[in-house]
Amino acid sequence: MIIGHLNALPLAGLPPVLRAILERPDCSLTALIARDDGRWQPQGCPWFCHIGPAQTQPQAERHTEYHYLYADIQVVLAGEETIHAGMQSVAQVGDEERKPDLWIAAGAGHPVSITLRSGDFAVFLPGEPHQALCAVNATMTVRKAVFKVPRALLEV
C-alpha cells in the first residue's frame, strides 16, 4: 500500500508509472472532481478510471478484496472513508471472483488502517488485500475515482 495526497505527489514515493498518471492535468483533484461519473479512459492509455458515488458501511459489513491483473489507485473526491489493509496475501483456493479481477477473501485480518478525505489516495498493488468504504464515524456517500492500472505497466 502506498498513500498520499494528489497535491503532494512527490511525498508519496510512487513508482514512476503511477506518478506519471497522477501528474497528468486531467488527473488533478480539480479535474477529477469536475469529471462526470462513469468509466473514463483517455485515448491511447492502457489504464482506466471509474468515478462515482459509493456508500460507506460499518467495517463488519464490508468485504476484503484483492486483484491479480490490476493495481488500484483509490482517490477520495468528496466525503471520507477508512480503508483497512493487509501486508501479506490472503488469497486462498475457493475465494470468490465476484467480478472480473475482483476477488473476495474470507476472514482476513487487517493490521493497517487509513482514513482518506478529499484528495487523499491509496494504492493497492496486485495481491494486496484491502477493505475499502468502511465508515469513519457514520455511514455516508463518498465520491471516488478508482484507477485500474494493468499489472504489466508495473513490471518493467
N, C-alpha and C positions, 0 to 999 in steps of 0.2 A: 504494500500500500504506500502510495505517495500522496501527500496532502499539500495544499497550497491555496492561494487566492489569485484570481485572474489579474488583479492589479499589482501583483508582486511575483511574477513568474520566475525571476532569477533565484529567488529564495527556495523554490520547491525542489531543485535538483532533478528536474525532469530529464529523461533520455531525449536526445536531440530531436527525434521524430515527433514525440509528443509535444515538446516545447514549440516546434515549428507549427503544429496545428493550432495551438492555443494563442500563438503570437499573431496569427492572421487577423487583419482588421475585422473580417466578418465573424470572428470568434471572440471578439471583445465582449465584456459584460454588457455594455450598452447595446451592441449589435444583437447579441443573443436575446436580451430582454425584448427588443423590438421585433424579433422574428416571430412569424406566425407559428402556431402549434402544428406538429406533424413531423414527418421524416424530411430531413434536409441532407442532400449530398451534393457538394459543389462539383461542377463538371470536371471530370478527369481525376477525381480523388477516389482512392480505394476505401476510405473511411466514410462513415455517415453518422448522422446525429438525429436522435428523437428528442423533440421539445414538446413539453406539455405538462398538464397538471397531474398530480398523484396525491393520494391520501395517506398520511402517516397513520400508524396504528401502534398500540402497545407492543413492546418487544415480543411478548409471549405469543402474539398473533402473526408475527412476521416470519417468513421463511429465510433460510440461508441458501444463497445461490453461489454458483461459480460458473465459469465459462472455459472452454478449451480453445476456441477459434478466435476470440476477440479479447482485447483489453477494454475495460470500461473507463471512461473519464466521466464522472458524475459531478455535474455543476449545479448548485442550487441557485436559481434565479430569483425566487421570492419565497418567503417562509423560512422554516428551519426544520431540520431532521437530525436524528442521531443515526450513525451507521456503526454497527458493531462488526469487527473483522477478526479473522484469524491469521496466523502467520505460518500455518502449515496446511497442507492439503487435507481436506476432509472427504474427498471423493471415495466412494465405495461402490462396489458392484451392487446394482439394484437401485441406485439413485434415479430419480425421475427426471427425464428430459421433458420439461413442461412445454417448451417451445424450442425451435432450433437453437442450439448452443445456450440454453438456459437450464442448467442442471440444479436440482433442488437436493440439498443434503439434509439428512435426518439427524437431529440431536447434536448439532455442532455447538461447541463452546467458543466463546469469543473473548480473548484477553485484551483486545484493543477497542476503544470506543472513541468516536469523534463526532462533535456536533458541528454541522455545517449551516451557514447562513448565506445570504445573497453574496455571490461572487466566490465563495469557497468551493473547492473541488477536492475530490478523492479519486485516485487512480487505482484500479484493481487489475493487475496483470493476469493473464490466463492461469487458471488454477487457484487463484487467491479467493478464499471464501469471504463473503460479505452479506450482511443482513441490513439492507437499506430501508429507508422510510419508517424508521422507528420514531414514535412521538417523543418530543423533548419533555414537555410538561403536560400538554393536552394534544389530542389529535387535531390535525389541520390539513388543509390542502396546500401543498407546495407546488411550485413550478420549477421544473428541472430541465436541463439539457443533458442527455446521456450520449456521449460519443462512443461509437463502436469502431475500434481500430484493429484491423486484421493482425493476427499474431505474426504473420510473415514480415510485416513492416518493422517489428521489434527484433527480429532475428537476423540482423545484418552483420 
